[in-house]
Amino acid sequence: NKTNTKFGLQIHAGQITYVFQTENVEEGGFDPAGAGNFLYGGIAYRVDSINYVAQIGNYRSKAANSDGSYLALGIQYFFANNIWLNAGYRDTQSDVDSLNSTAIVVGLNYNF
């Protein structure tokens, strides 16, 4: 019987938001073995209608040679409280070459 355990923290301090999350993964992890620990941190800084975001993450597998890490940078431009444009970059590096990836994304969000 496998279970995953997660703890997260989000702190708002004026225009800055800090986030932290740790997760003990027994099933559905980053590597094919599916067991390990995630550690994630991020910071966002909002100035007027623009939100700047940086995140880092690390995965330590319980299996040998299956660790990974990522870095993400993004920006959000808010047209209104329910409409915003996203743009971002993420780079993931792993001990397993097939899991390495780089992504550039752009999107428009509208909340009803």
C-alpha positions, 0 to 999 in steps of 0.5 A, spaced: 500 500 500 503 506 497 502 513 499 505 520 497 506 525 503 506 532 501 507 539 505 507 546 502 508 553 504 506 560 501 508 566 504 505 573 501 510 579 503 507 585 500 509 584 492 513 578 494 510 571 494 515 565 497 513 558 495 516 551 498 513 544 497 516 538 499 513 531 497 515 524 499 513 520 493 512 512 493 508 512 487 508 516 480 515 519 481 519 522 476 523 516 475 520 509 472 521 506 479 516 511 482 519 513 489 523 519 491 523 526 494 521 532 491 523 539 493 521 545 490 522 553 491 519 559 488 519 566 488 514 571 485 515 579 485 509 583 482 509 590 480 503 593 477 500 588 472 506 584 471 508 578 475 515 575 475 516 568 477 522 564 478 522 556 481 527 551 482 526 544 483 530 537 485 528 530 485 532 525 489 530 518 487 530 512 491 533 508 485 540 509 483 542 514 477 534 517 477 535 524 480 533 530 476 532 538 477 529 543 474 529 551 473 523 555 471 522 562 469 516 566 467 512 572 467 505 574 467 501 580 464 494 581 467 490 585 463 484 584 468 483 580 475 481 574 470 485 575 464 492 574 463 498 573 459 503 567 461 510 566 458 515 562 461 521 557 460 523 551 463 529 546 463 529 539 466 535 535 467 535 528 469 540 522 470 536 519 465 537 522 459 530 521 456 527 525 461 531 531 460 527 537 456 526 544 455 520 548 454 518 555 452 510 556 453 506 562 451 498 562 453 492 566 455 488 565 461 481 567 462 477 565 468 470 565 468 
